[in-house]
Amino acid sequence: MAISVGKFLSKLTTSPPSMPGDPVVALAEPGSAVAEAYRTIRTNLQYANLDQEKKSILVTSAGPGEGKSTTVANLGVTMAKAGSRTLLVDSDLRRPTLHRLFNVANDTGLTTVLTDMSSLPGGIVSTQLSGLCLLPSGPIPPNPAEVLGSRRMVELVEQVRAEFDLVLYDSPPVIAVSDPLVLTSLTEAVILVVKCGRFPHELIRQAKAQLEGVKANVLGVLLNSVDFKRDGYYYHSYYDSSYTYGSQNGAR
């Protein structure tokens, strides 16, 4: 039976509004309404873990510009502040973003660990928040899907799962490339980030269908860029930069 977008969206209830300024608002403005929204999402995830603990969660979106990287960064901050030793992994090997959000270098990272046989500790960097670490993407490879599907990636996922309380993976959009579908086989759960009004419902249904097609454990959808000060949902232009993936699938 087909599931309506509305019903699917209801599985994850909190919706951070659009936000100007520093995108890692949970760190820059911990008392703001947006930071509180991310804390509520943290609570939702904790309840989702009651039956079986999920320590590795993939965050993706249907299309580009929906705020998935910002979501990863802010969820990581809220989790670390709650006492969880948290690692953010930038597994978007096409347009990495997390290193810029946390103002760290991207000379080494996931790709150097996987392809150059570098040690994992050498790729992980600390952030300004105690308990929150980041594994940047590293240099962009010519074959991202193959790198993410390698045996070395399987070993890395197992290693960081053992060393951290929670690992959040940022990945490219589902519709654009196959990378997130490869990563779903390595992670325990998926969150789909949807930006209000950015894409038609049919595209969201297609992304959901693709995730379910590889038997991903989709926890739910995080509805992003909602303005609660107006009646209904008002769509902002925050985070609207283009997302280029070269020739694969001809997508942007």
N, C-alpha and C positions, 0 to 999 in steps of 0.2 A: 504494500500500500504506500502511495506517495505521501510524504509528510509536508505540510504547509510550512512556508518560511516562518510565518508568525509563531507556530508551535515550536519549531526548531529553535528560534531565537530565544524563546522563553526558558530554555534550559540553563542559560547563564544570565542572571537578571541585571547585574549592575552595569551601567553605561557611563563611562567617563565622558564628560563634555569636552568639546573642543577647547584647546588651550594655547594661547600665545606664549612667547617667552621660552624659557628653558623647558625642553620637552621632558626631562627627567624631573617632573614636578614633585614626585613623592620625596625626592631628596632636597630639591631647591625650596619648595614651599610645603612642608609637611602638614601645616595646619589648613591647607586649602580644601575646597570641596572636591577637587579632582583627586587629591591624595587620599581623601576619605573614601572615594569611590573605589580606588585600587585596594584599600584595606578591606572593603566589603567583598571584593572579588577574591582576595586572599582567604577570607572566611568561607566563601563558597567552595573554593578548592580544598580547603581543609575538611569540609563536610563530604566532599566527593571522595576523599581518601579514607573514609571511615571503614569501609569494607575491605579494601586492599590498598596499601600505600603505593602511591605513584610518585616515584622519585625523578623520573625523566619525562618532561612535557615539551612537546613541539608546539610552537606558536606560528601559525601561518594565516593567510588571507586568501580570498578568492582572486582578487586582482591587486595591482600595485596601488600604493598611496593610501592604504587603509589604516596605517598606524600600528602595524604588527611589531616593528622594532621598538617603537615607543612603549608599547604594551609590555614587551619583554623586559625593557629597562626598568619600568616602574614596578612591575610585579616582583622583579628581583630585589629592588630596594625594600619593598614592603615585607617580603619574605625574610630578608636578612635582618631587618629591624625587629622582627618577631622572634629572632634567635636561631633561624635556620641557616646553616652554612650553605650558601647558595653560589652556584656557578652559572654564568651566562655564556653560552656558546654561540658565536656568530657563524652559523652554518649556511648563511646566505653567501655563497661563493661567487655571486654574480654582481650584486650591488650591496656590499657590506656597509653597515651603518653603526653598529654598536660602539666601535672604537671612537667614532666622532662624538657620540652622545656622552661618553665618559672621558673624552680628551686624552686618549692613550695612543701610542704608536701602533701601526699595523704592519711593521716590517716582518714580524714573526707571528705565528698563531696556528690555527687549525691546519692550514695547508702545509706549513713547514713541518709540523709534527707528523702529518700523514705521509708526505712525499719525500721529505729529506731525512726521515728517521731521527728527527730531533726529539729530545726528551719532553714529555708532557709538562713537567714543572717549569721548564724554560719558556713555554708558550703562554702559560697562565700569568695574568697580571692582577695585582690588587687594585681595588678602586678606593675612592676616598671614604667609603663606608666599610667599617669592620664587618667581616663575615660575608662580604660580597666580592666575588672574583669574576674575572672575565677572560675568556679565551677568544681573542679576536679571530677574524677569518684568516689573516695572513695574506700573502700575495694571491691575486685571483688566478686560478689555473685555467688551462684551455679546455679541460674536460671535467667540470664540476660534478656531474651526476656519477661519473665513474669513480672519482675521488671519494665521494660520500658513500658509495656502495662497496668500497673496498673492505678487505678483511681488517686492515689497520683501523678503519673507522669503527668496526664492530668492537675491536679490542679497546679503543679509546672510550667508547660509550660505556662499556662494562667497567673500566677503570674509574672514570669520574663518578659513576653511580655509586661505587663503593666508597669513594672518598668524600662525597658531599651529601648533604641532606636532600637537596633539590638541585636539579640541572634543568635549565630552561634553554631550549634551542630556537634560535631565530632562523627562519627558512624563507626561500622565495615564495611568491604566490602560487597557489595550486594550479590555476588555469594557465599560467605562463610557461612553466617548465615541469619536468618530472621529478626534480630534486626532493620536494617535500614528500612525495609518495615513496621515494626510496627511504627517507628518514623515518617514516611511520613504522617501518618494520623493526626499527632499532629503539624506538621510544615507547613509553607505556600509555601515553594519552596525548590528545591533540586539542588545542583551542583554536577556533576559527575566528579571526577578527574581521568584523564587517563595519565599514564606515557608512553612516546614515546617508542615503541618497546618492552614493557614488556610483554604484553599479545596479543594474536591474536585478530583480529577484531571481530571474532565471539563471543568471550567472552564479548566484549564491547556491542555488539548487544544484547546479552542475558541479561546483566545487565540493559540496557535501557528498554528491553521488560518487565523485572520484575518490574521496577519502574512504567512503564506505566500501567502495569496490576493492580496496586493498585491506579491508577489515581493520581500519584504524579505529581506535577507541576515542571517539569524539566526545569530549566532556560537554561541549556546548559552544555557543557563539557569544563573543563579547561585542556588544553593540557600541560603536565608538563615535565620537564627535556629536554628542547629543547636547543641545542647549536646553537646560531645564527651566530657564527664565521665560521661555515663550510657551504658548499653547502648542502642543504637538511637538514635532521634531523640526528643528531648524538646521539647515545644512551649512556648515562652514567650509572654508577653502583651506583649512590648516592641513599641512602635510601633503600637498598636492603635487610634489615634484614628479617628473616622469621616471619610469622604471625601464631601463633598456636591457634586454637580454640577448642582443645579437640576433642571429638568424634562427635559433632554435624555436620552433613553433611559430615563428614570425610575430612574436608577442612583444609588447612593451608594458 
